[in-house]
Amino acid sequence: MTLRLVLATANPDKAAEIAAILGSAVELVPRPVEVPDVVEDADTLEGNARLKAVAIAEATGLPAVADDTGLEVDELQGEPGVRSARYAGEDATYADNVTKLLEALEGVYPADRTARFRTVALARWPDGREVIAEGIVDGLIAPARAGQLGFGYDPVFVPNDGDGRTFAEMTAAEKHELSHRGRAFRALVKALGRRA
């Protein structure tokens, strides 16, 4: 029997990506529109993923799945990290965040622009049981935007395991194969399979 999980994210880009990665492994139920946004004020990715999953599981009475992702830039001592989505402010757009990042790294040698994307994916049941998985991809921050696909920091992130293109220059399938979110959710599916 297929496991049904309520998807906690309200971000349509993330929701589409998670659905594509999971395919038929899990039946995703959209987050109910009447459930308000969850304040993500934890100081770790796992903490924010848990806040979202707990809120949705409690609101719906069903198991929920949530994730949180951070971009950790070595030259910036791990920033923007847990605040990646709000790096340029609470109402920042993807473009605002990328602009701030590029400005912060102005003058930094290409080889010193090392970074990693980290995603924590968490499935939570109303009774408190949970399964957690993590996905990490190392790479470099490009000196300028490249590509029209993807979202967030994709136009400036070049994964080490790729061929020199940014995530925004890759097809969705190519990105999912290499990405932090792809790795985290594939690991989560394996972990869930071991529980069954």
C-alpha positions as CSV (number, residue, x, y, z in Angstrom):
1,M,0.0,0.0,0.0
2,T,1.3,3.4,-1.0
3,L,2.2,5.8,1.9
4,R,0.2,9.0,1.9
5,L,1.9,12.1,3.2
6,V,0.6,15.7,3.4
7,L,3.2,18.0,1.8
8,A,3.9,20.8,4.2
9,T,5.5,23.3,1.9
10,A,3.5,26.2,0.5
11,N,6.3,27.0,-2.0
12,P,4.9,25.9,-5.4
13,D,8.5,25.5,-6.8
14,K,9.6,23.2,-4.0
15,A,6.3,21.3,-4.1
16,A,6.7,20.6,-7.8
17,E,10.3,19.5,-7.3
18,I,9.5,17.2,-4.4
19,A,6.6,15.6,-6.4
20,A,8.9,15.0,-9.4
21,I,11.6,13.5,-7.2
22,L,9.3,11.2,-5.3
23,G,7.3,10.1,-8.4
24,S,5.0,7.2,-7.4
25,A,7.1,6.2,-4.3
26,V,4.8,8.2,-2.0
27,E,1.3,9.7,-2.6
28,L,1.6,13.4,-1.8
29,V,-1.5,15.2,-0.6
30,P,-1.4,19.0,-1.0
31,R,-1.2,21.1,2.1
32,P,-4.7,22.3,3.0
33,V,-5.2,26.0,2.0
34,E,-6.8,26.8,5.3
35,V,-3.6,25.8,7.2
36,P,-1.6,29.0,7.9
37,D,2.1,29.5,7.1
38,V,4.4,28.1,9.8
39,V,6.9,30.5,11.3
40,E,10.3,29.0,10.6
41,D,12.3,30.4,13.5
42,A,14.4,27.3,14.4
43,D,18.1,27.7,14.3
44,T,18.7,24.5,12.3
45,L,17.3,23.1,9.0
46,E,16.1,20.0,10.9
47,G,14.3,22.3,13.4
48,N,12.5,24.2,10.7
49,A,11.5,21.0,8.8
50,R,10.2,19.6,12.1
51,L,8.2,22.8,12.9
52,K,6.4,22.5,9.5
53,A,5.8,18.8,9.6
54,V,4.5,18.9,13.2
55,A,2.1,21.8,12.3
56,I,0.7,20.0,9.3
57,A,0.4,16.6,11.0
58,E,-1.5,18.2,13.9
59,A,-3.7,20.2,11.6
60,T,-4.7,17.3,9.4
61,G,-4.3,14.3,11.6
62,L,-2.3,12.7,8.8
63,P,1.4,12.0,8.4
64,A,3.2,15.0,6.9
65,V,6.5,15.5,5.0
66,A,8.5,18.7,5.2
67,D,12.0,19.9,4.3
68,D,14.2,22.8,4.8
69,T,17.2,23.8,2.7
70,G,20.2,26.0,3.2
71,L,23.0,27.3,1.1
72,E,26.2,27.3,3.1
73,V,29.0,29.5,1.6
74,D,32.4,28.9,3.2
75,E,33.8,32.4,2.5
76,L,30.7,33.7,4.4
77,Q,31.2,31.4,7.4
78,G,28.3,29.2,6.4
79,E,25.8,32.0,5.6
80,P,23.1,32.3,4.4
81,G,22.5,28.8,5.9
82,V,19.2,28.4,7.7
83,R,18.2,31.9,6.6
84,S,18.7,31.2,2.9
85,A,15.1,32.0,1.8
86,R,15.2,35.3,3.8
87,Y,18.9,36.3,3.2
88,A,18.0,39.7,1.7
89,G,15.0,40.3,4.1
90,E,11.7,38.7,5.1
91,D,10.0,39.5,1.8
92,A,13.0,38.9,-0.4
93,T,12.6,37.5,-3.9
94,Y,14.9,34.8,-5.4
95,A,16.6,37.6,-7.3
96,D,17.1,39.7,-4.2
97,N,18.8,36.8,-2.4
98,V,21.1,36.0,-5.4
99,T,22.0,39.7,-5.8
100,K,23.0,40.0,-2.1
101,L,25.1,36.8,-2.4
102,L,26.9,37.9,-5.5
103,E,27.6,41.3,-3.8
104,A,28.9,39.6,-0.7
105,L,31.3,37.5,-2.8
106,E,32.5,40.3,-5.0
107,G,36.3,40.1,-5.5
108,V,36.6,36.5,-4.1
109,Y,38.6,34.2,-6.3
110,P,36.6,31.6,-8.2
111,A,38.3,28.7,-6.4
112,D,37.5,30.2,-3.0
113,R,33.7,30.4,-3.8
114,T,33.1,27.0,-2.3
115,A,29.6,26.2,-1.0
116,R,27.1,23.4,-0.4
117,F,23.4,23.0,-0.5
118,R,22.0,21.0,2.4
119,T,18.4,19.7,2.6
120,V,16.8,18.0,5.6
121,A,13.7,16.0,4.7
122,L,11.4,14.9,7.6
123,A,8.3,12.7,7.7
124,R,6.2,13.1,10.8
125,W,3.2,11.1,12.1
126,P,0.6,12.6,14.4
127,D,1.8,10.2,17.2
128,G,5.2,11.8,17.1
129,R,7.1,9.1,15.1
130,E,9.4,10.6,12.5
131,V,11.9,9.7,9.9
132,I,14.7,12.1,8.9
133,A,17.1,12.2,5.9
134,E,19.7,14.6,4.6
135,G,21.0,15.4,1.2
136,I,24.2,17.5,0.5
137,V,25.8,18.6,-2.7
138,D,29.1,20.5,-2.8
139,G,29.8,23.1,-5.4
140,L,30.9,26.6,-6.3
141,I,29.1,30.0,-6.5
142,A,29.4,31.3,-10.1
143,P,30.5,34.9,-10.6
144,A,27.3,35.7,-12.4
145,R,23.9,34.2,-13.0
146,A,23.6,31.6,-15.8
147,G,20.5,29.7,-16.9
148,Q,16.7,30.2,-16.8
149,L,15.5,27.0,-15.2
150,G,15.1,26.1,-11.5
151,F,14.6,28.7,-8.7
152,G,16.3,30.2,-5.7
153,Y,20.1,30.1,-5.9
154,D,20.1,27.7,-8.9
155,P,21.4,30.4,-11.4
156,V,24.7,30.7,-9.4
157,F,25.3,27.2,-8.0
158,V,27.6,25.0,-9.9
159,P,27.6,21.4,-8.4
160,N,31.0,19.7,-8.3
161,D,29.5,16.4,-9.6
162,G,28.2,18.2,-12.7
163,D,29.7,19.3,-16.0
164,G,30.3,23.0,-15.1
165,R,26.7,24.2,-15.6
166,T,24.7,25.8,-12.9
167,F,21.5,24.1,-11.7
168,A,19.5,26.7,-13.6
169,E,21.2,25.5,-16.9
170,M,20.1,21.9,-16.3
171,T,16.9,20.1,-17.1
172,A,14.8,19.2,-14.1
173,A,15.8,15.5,-14.4
174,E,19.5,16.4,-14.5
175,K,19.2,18.7,-11.5
176,H,17.2,16.1,-9.4
177,E,19.8,13.5,-10.1
178,L,22.6,15.7,-8.5
179,S,20.7,18.0,-6.2
180,H,20.6,18.1,-2.4
181,R,16.8,17.9,-2.5
182,G,16.9,14.8,-4.8
183,R,19.4,13.1,-2.5
184,A,17.5,14.0,0.7
185,F,14.1,12.7,-0.6
186,R,15.6,9.6,-2.2
187,A,17.2,8.8,1.2
188,L,13.9,9.5,2.9
189,V,12.1,7.0,0.7
190,K,14.7,4.4,1.5
191,A,14.4,5.1,5.2
192,L,10.6,4.9,5.0
193,G,10.9,1.6,3.1
194,R,12.9,0.2,6.0
195,R,10.1,1.1,8.4
196,A,7.4,-0.7,6.5
